[in-house]
Structures are given as C-alpha cells and as structure tokens.
Amino acid sequence: MPIFYKIQKYLKKPHNLILVMMVIVLGYLTLLPMLSMLKDTVTVHNAEAMRLKLPVGAFTWAHWKKVLFDSSSISIFYKPFLNSLITSLGACAVALVLGGTFSWLVTRTNMKWKSALSSLCIFPYIMPSWTLALAWYNIFKNDVVGGVPGLFSALTGLRTPNWLAYGPFPIALVTGLHYAPFAYIMIGGILRNMDANLEEAAMMLNTPRSRIIRKITIPMVIPAILSTFLLVFSSAMSSFAVPTFLGLPVRYTVLTTQLYRTLNGLNPGQGYCIALIMIILGVSILAMNQRITGIRKNYTTVTGKSSNISLINLRRLRTPISVAVAVVLVCVSILPLISFALESIIFYPGNYSPSTYTLQFWIGSAEQNSIANSEPGLLLNPRSARKLI
C-alpha cells in the first residue's frame, strides 16, 4: 500500500491539506461552471429546438458555426468583438495617459495639494463604473436619441452630436476615466520606490529633463505600464454597464451587451459560445500579465540606499497645472454626484428650470399621485426600507 501511505503522509502536513482543500473548492467554483458552459455551447436549448429542428438536449455544432463561420457571424460576433477592441484600447490609452501623467506630477514635481488630489483621484475607481456612464448620459444626451436634452444642452442651447453623447468615444473615455486611478496606483508606486541614482547621475551631467524621462524613467516603469495596460484592457473588455448606458441608445454593441442579448433571447447557445471566448481571452491576458510581472521581479537593486531625486520646479506653471488637475478630478469625482442629485429633484426630465425643482421623489406622500404611480417618496416608502434591510 505504498500509494495510500504516501497520500496519508502528504496530508499529515497542514499546508498540504489546506492546498488540497483549496484545489477542491476552486475546482468546484471554476471547473464545473466551465464544463457546464462548454456543454451548453454544443447543446440544443428550449428556445432553439424549433429553429434547429432538433430535440432539446441534442448535440450540435450549430452554435459555433453560427458565431464563427456563418454569413451572419459579422453582426453576431466579429463586429461586437471589433467594437470591444476599439473601446478597450481607447480606455487603456485614456487610463495610461491620465493616470501616468498624474503619477509623474505627484512623484516628480512640486505640484500643489498633492495629498488632497491623490485622495480625490481614487474616487472614480471606488465608485461603480455605471456612475460615470450615467452622469455622462445625463449631461450630454440629446433630444435626437435620448428623447429629452441633457444638462449641457439645457444650459447652452446647443445640441450635442451623437458621437459625443453615445458610441465608442464616450465609452472609451468613461471607462478610461474609471480605471485611470488604477494606472496612477500602479505607475505611481513604481515611481515612488524606484532607484533614483540613475536620474540623479543624469542630472549631474546636465542631461535635459525630457531626455531623462525618455531614456531612464519610462524604461524603468515599462513593466508597470504593460501590466496596467493588460489589466485595464481585460477589465474594459468585460465592462457591461458603460456600453449599456452609452452604446445601446445608438445600437453600438460590444461583446458584453451582445452576450446579454443572446442569452436572454432566442439563441442562448450562441451566448454561451461568446462567453467562453471571452473567458479564454481573459485568461490569456492574465497569463500575459503574470509573465510580465514575473519578468519584472527579476530586477534587483544592488546599490546602496537610493537617494531622493529633486523635484522638478514647475515655476509659473505650478498654480495653473495644479488648478487644472484639481478641476479635472472634481469633474470626474464630484460632478457625477451633483448630476444625480439634480436629476432627483427635477419634476420634468430635461427641464432644469428652478421652478420645476421638487422634493416629491424624496419625501412626497402617496396622496400626491401625480408622480411615481401614487408611491410615496424614497425616504417615506416602506418598500425602500425593506430592500435596504
């Protein structure tokens, strides 16, 4: 019985027993759903039996053929996949540019209010992504698609174009703004902890700041940039709320919204195929990120204690840059909350005149039945209290 003896000896060690238990739990939580999903990609479902002329539960490759090799595959999979790539790459560019620039300003310059701005920068990442998407929709929607104009049109009298209110541009921008704090945390951490001796040596040789950034700073943070890019890209590819708010009004479909539509429609098998492809893409991206972070760990500082690099003096630009950064962060972090508060007190959607302000949606009584189907306001509604408990 040498095999059973080895197993018993192996399980006597607590860390091995914990490892086996974790493998069992993770296998149950990941492998079984994956196998079930894989089975559903080659199985006829109730909603498809009549169309496929096959019994429910029968084996079929029709779902994969329809998604990947049919004439309608362009609209079912390839076009939403291309839209997802466009918006995800755009979100990565926005997150890296804004988050990387802000991290450099905080760690390498004498910008004002660093502590307050750093705390404010984390707000968009703490808030759900749909908050920024809904705020963008409330502010920039137009009466062509949205039915009623948004806050921007109400204040300026200008109709926002569709490309600004809906579609790939706002999706990429809002998603990038949501993940910009993540880029700030990743890149800023590297900039704070990296060895500054090389930059100090370059400064002693009167090397221009632009050349130091291009030849020393950026190469040293490239692993963090690549890791941030991959993680933001995978998160943007799986984003559902932002494309729903800003894409569906103009029928701009990405993989996540296409997945939702097919799973809740007459072709659930196609939805499972799309879901499995998205999982494979996500696992591949995470594997690439793990490989990059593993390579980054191979770098070791063999010098003495790192010196602190002198901060760049922004001179006359210090105040304008600090104010500009503060305005952007306030718009991204605080403006959505102000937008929600304003939308909650206007009686008629799209009419922002002070004469239409009301608190009926908050504290209105059920007798005032002209709004909300005779329901009392949120703070007086017992249903709201039961949902919160």
Solvent accessible surface area in square Angstrom, and as a share of the most:
residue,aa,sasa,rsa
1,M,164,0.73
2,P,93,0.58
3,I,118,0.60
4,F,127,0.53
5,Y,141,0.54
6,K,138,0.59
7,I,85,0.43
8,Q,107,0.48
9,K,117,0.49
10,Y,99,0.38
11,L,65,0.32
12,K,146,0.62
13,K,99,0.42
14,P,98,0.62
15,H,119,0.53
16,N,15,0.08
17,L,80,0.40
18,I,103,0.52
19,L,98,0.49
20,V,50,0.29
21,M,107,0.48
22,M,97,0.43
23,V,93,0.53
24,I,112,0.57
25,V,74,0.42
26,L,95,0.47
27,G,17,0.16
28,Y,142,0.54
29,L,108,0.54
30,T,71,0.41
31,L,114,0.57
32,L,92,0.46
33,P,64,0.40
34,M,64,0.28
35,L,107,0.53
36,S,59,0.38
37,M,42,0.19
38,L,87,0.43
39,K,127,0.54
40,D,29,0.15
41,T,0,0.00
42,V,23,0.13
43,T,17,0.10
44,V,1,0.01
45,H,34,0.15
46,N,125,0.64
47,A,48,0.37
48,E,0,0.00
49,A,21,0.16
50,M,176,0.79
51,R,114,0.42
52,L,37,0.18
53,K,177,0.75
54,L,71,0.35
55,P,92,0.58
56,V,85,0.49
57,G,50,0.48
58,A,24,0.19
59,F,130,0.54
60,T,12,0.07
61,W,141,0.49
62,A,31,0.24
63,H,2,0.01
64,W,41,0.14
65,K,122,0.52
66,K,66,0.28
67,V,0,0.00
68,L,43,0.21
69,F,160,0.67
70,D,55,0.28
71,S,107,0.69
72,S,35,0.23
73,S,2,0.01
74,I,118,0.60
75,S,73,0.47
76,I,17,0.09
77,F,12,0.05
78,Y,94,0.36
79,K,117,0.50
80,P,3,0.02
81,F,51,0.21
82,L,99,0.49
83,N,12,0.06
84,S,2,0.02
85,L,52,0.26
86,I,88,0.45
87,T,9,0.05
88,S,1,0.00
89,L,90,0.45
90,G,22,0.22
91,A,0,0.00
92,C,1,0.01
93,A,54,0.42
94,V,31,0.18
95,A,0,0.00
96,L,34,0.17
97,V,96,0.55
98,L,71,0.35
99,G,1,0.01
100,G,14,0.14
101,T,70,0.41
102,F,14,0.06
103,S,0,0.00
104,W,59,0.21
105,L,14,0.07
106,V,14,0.08
107,T,16,0.09
108,R,15,0.05
109,T,0,0.00
110,N,36,0.18
111,M,5,0.02
112,K,57,0.24
113,W,127,0.44
114,K,51,0.22
115,S,91,0.59
116,A,67,0.52
117,L,8,0.04
118,S,23,0.15
119,S,68,0.44
120,L,33,0.16
121,C,7,0.04
122,I,44,0.22
123,F,84,0.35
124,P,4,0.02
125,Y,83,0.32
126,I,126,0.64
127,M,23,0.10
128,P,69,0.43
129,S,26,0.17
130,W,106,0.37
131,T,9,0.05
132,L,12,0.06
133,A,0,0.00
134,L,46,0.23
135,A,5,0.04
136,W,34,0.12
137,Y,50,0.19
138,N,14,0.07
139,I,23,0.12
140,F,40,0.17
141,K,19,0.08
142,N,1,0.01
143,D,62,0.32
144,V,88,0.51
145,V,51,0.29
146,G,22,0.21
147,G,55,0.53
148,V,47,0.27
149,P,45,0.28
150,G,0,0.00
151,L,31,0.15
152,F,66,0.27
153,S,13,0.08
154,A,45,0.35
155,L,132,0.66
156,T,70,0.41
157,G,66,0.64
158,L,114,0.57
159,R,156,0.57
160,T,2,0.01
161,P,56,0.35
162,N,65,0.33
163,W,157,0.55
164,L,35,0.17
165,A,1,0.00
166,Y,3,0.01
167,G,3,0.02
168,P,54,0.34
169,F,92,0.38
170,P,0,0.00
171,I,4,0.02
172,A,13,0.10
173,L,41,0.21
174,V,2,0.01
175,T,5,0.03
176,G,0,0.00
177,L,27,0.13
178,H,16,0.07
179,Y,34,0.13
180,A,10,0.08
181,P,2,0.01
182,F,36,0.15
183,A,0,0.00
184,Y,11,0.04
185,I,82,0.42
186,M,46,0.21
187,I,9,0.04
188,G,0,0.00
189,G,24,0.23
190,I,47,0.24
191,L,6,0.03
192,R,126,0.46
193,N,131,0.67
194,M,22,0.10
195,D,22,0.12
196,A,5,0.04
197,N,49,0.25
198,L,100,0.50
199,E,3,0.01
200,E,40,0.18
201,A,49,0.38
202,A,11,0.09
203,M,50,0.23
204,M,156,0.70
205,L,143,0.71
206,N,136,0.70
207,T,35,0.20
208,P,81,0.51
209,R,72,0.26
210,S,71,0.46
211,R,113,0.41
212,I,5,0.02
213,I,46,0.24
214,R,128,0.47
215,K,114,0.48
216,I,34,0.17
217,T,6,0.03
218,I,77,0.39
219,P,61,0.38
220,M,68,0.30
221,V,6,0.03
222,I,76,0.39
223,P,22,0.14
224,A,0,0.00
225,I,47,0.24
226,L,80,0.40
227,S,1,0.01
228,T,0,0.00
229,F,61,0.26
230,L,15,0.07
231,L,40,0.20
232,V,1,0.00
233,F,24,0.10
234,S,21,0.13
235,S,36,0.23
236,A,12,0.09
237,M,16,0.07
238,S,68,0.44
239,S,15,0.10
240,F,82,0.34
241,A,27,0.21
242,V,0,0.00
243,P,5,0.03
244,T,39,0.23
245,F,67,0.28
246,L,0,0.00
247,G,0,0.00
248,L,83,0.41
249,P,47,0.30
250,V,55,0.32
251,R,216,0.79
252,Y,33,0.12
253,T,33,0.19
254,V,6,0.03
255,L,0,0.00
256,T,10,0.06
257,T,6,0.04
258,Q,4,0.02
259,L,34,0.17
260,Y,126,0.48
261,R,139,0.51
262,T,4,0.02
263,L,64,0.32
264,N,104,0.53
265,G,36,0.34
266,L,129,0.64
267,N,38,0.19
268,P,19,0.12
269,G,0,0.00
270,Q,6,0.03
271,G,0,0.00
272,Y,59,0.23
273,C,0,0.00
274,I,0,0.00
275,A,12,0.09
276,L,14,0.07
277,I,27,0.13
278,M,30,0.13
279,I,57,0.29
280,I,99,0.50
281,L,54,0.27
282,G,24,0.23
283,V,94,0.54
284,S,51,0.33
285,I,15,0.08
286,L,96,0.48
287,A,59,0.46
288,M,104,0.46
289,N,19,0.10
290,Q,116,0.52
291,R,179,0.65
292,I,32,0.16
293,T,18,0.10
294,G,29,0.28
295,I,86,0.44
296,R,69,0.25
297,K,150,0.64
298,N,116,0.59
299,Y,163,0.62
300,T,110,0.64
301,T,88,0.51
302,V,135,0.78
303,T,81,0.47
304,G,59,0.57
305,K,199,0.84
306,S,44,0.28
307,S,50,0.32
308,N,144,0.74
309,I,18,0.09
310,S,56,0.36
311,L,87,0.43
312,I,28,0.14
313,N,85,0.44
314,L,22,0.11
315,R,186,0.68
316,R,224,0.82
317,L,110,0.55
318,R,87,0.32
319,T,63,0.36
320,P,71,0.45
321,I,46,0.24
322,S,0,0.00
323,V,66,0.38
324,A,55,0.42
325,V,24,0.14
326,A,21,0.16
327,V,81,0.47
328,V,75,0.43
329,L,18,0.09
330,V,68,0.39
331,C,61,0.37
332,V,17,0.09
333,S,0,0.00
334,I,57,0.29
335,L,64,0.32
336,P,3,0.02
337,L,86,0.43
338,I,97,0.49
339,S,4,0.03
340,F,48,0.20
341,A,57,0.44
342,L,36,0.18
343,E,49,0.22
344,S,29,0.19
345,I,43,0.22
346,I,9,0.04
347,F,58,0.24
348,Y,124,0.47
349,P,94,0.59
350,G,15,0.14
351,N,61,0.31
352,Y,23,0.09
353,S,46,0.30
354,P,103,0.65
355,S,104,0.67
356,T,17,0.10
357,Y,91,0.35
358,T,23,0.13
359,L,99,0.49
360,Q,52,0.23
361,F,74,0.31
362,W,87,0.31
363,I,88,0.45
364,G,5,0.05
365,S,45,0.29
366,A,43,0.33
367,E,140,0.63
368,Q,89,0.39
369,N,100,0.52
370,S,96,0.62
371,I,24,0.12
372,A,49,0.38
373,N,145,0.74
374,S,52,0.34
375,E,55,0.24
376,P,30,0.19
377,G,3,0.03
378,L,94,0.47
379,L,119,0.59
380,L,103,0.51
381,N,19,0.10
382,P,78,0.49
383,R,134,0.49
384,S,22,0.14
385,A,53,0.41
386,R,153,0.56
387,K,169,0.72
388,L,158,0.79
389,I,178,0.90
